[in-house]
Amino acid sequence: MKTIVKYIFLDLVRNKTILVYAIILAALSVSVLGFDSNTSKGLLSLMNISLLFVPIISILFATIYFFNSIEFIELLLAQPIKRQKVLLAEYIGLATSLSLAYLVGIGLPLLILAPGMASLTLIATGILLTLIFSSFAMLIFVLFKDKTKGIGAAIMISLFFTILFDGLLMVFIYSFSDYPIDEAVVGILSLNPIDLARVLMLLKLDVAVLMGYSGALFKKFLGSSAGSIYSFSWLLFWVFLPLLLSVRIFRKKDL
């Protein structure tokens, strides 16, 4: 399994898409942090960039990569290797390379230009989102045989979590605004890893004006420390849930 992970990782770190992804993130990070003397504003700008681009790039690239690697996976399965080890090796190699690109593109500029706990939180949430949406990509791969349908599903999932979810949440809040729904909203927010990452970052920055309704609720019911632990726990849950479902389905999948 280690050999497979090593081969996939070394192959991907030389991939032009991964290199361009890291370079673009680095250029955005340096420009945002370099031209704004206010560190908090720079971190918020990078947070918005991460929450918008990291999920979409991760799930699309990972989905395309998995479908393009089908022949390699079939070759590995012809060897005396367990199916789950092949699938997990593919995931680990891919997720590690994407996480490294994020770490180089955003992590290094943050650690150099704006060191601190908020920067570490942004790095951690970005890596977790990379792992989460790579897991979703793997689940898509094992569910769909057709590459076109898989890419379509990846686009729908990324759009749902980045745009549609918040719209549906606002409809829910306005529709039931006459009822005590604060605790229910906190529970619903746990269903969106992007919102969890946003709230976690805002709790660390403690930007009261920009925290919004969701951030204020987390701070009200959980406090900054408990809210951070709660958000991290749910983000880890979102990493492992699609991954475990993928392994379970792949064991019985007919390639």
C-alpha angles and dihedrals in degrees: 000000000000090000092053092048091049093050093048093045094049090047093051099045086062091049112117093222092056091047093049090046091054093045094050092049090048092050092050092046095050093045094048095045095038099052098042118068090193105087094196092055091048091051091048091051091050089046091056091047091050095047092050104040107026097064094044096045093043097051096041096046093043093048093050091045094051093050092046089051095055093108091049090049091050089051091052092048089056087064124076092269125124116250094234091054091053092050095044091047090054091049096046093048093048097042092047093053093048091046090050090052090052091046092052095041100044107003099060096046089049094050091048102039103027112019116181146096093287090056091049089051091052091050092048094048092047092052091046091051088050090053092045097051092042086056090051089051090054091050089051090050094055093043099049129051095188116078094210092054090046093054090047090052090049091053092048093050093048092047091046095054097038100042119358098050094061091047091053090046091054090050089052092048094049093044094053100029091124091062131070098260101147095108091044090054091053089053093047091050088058088067091066117064092194092057090046090053091048093050092046091053094046091050089055093048091041091209098169096187094052100037092092127192097311096047092047091051093051091049092046097050102028108018124225098290098040090042091054092049091047092051094046091049093052092046089055089048089055090051095055102035098069089037094055092044089051093052092047094050094041092057089065099030117121108222 
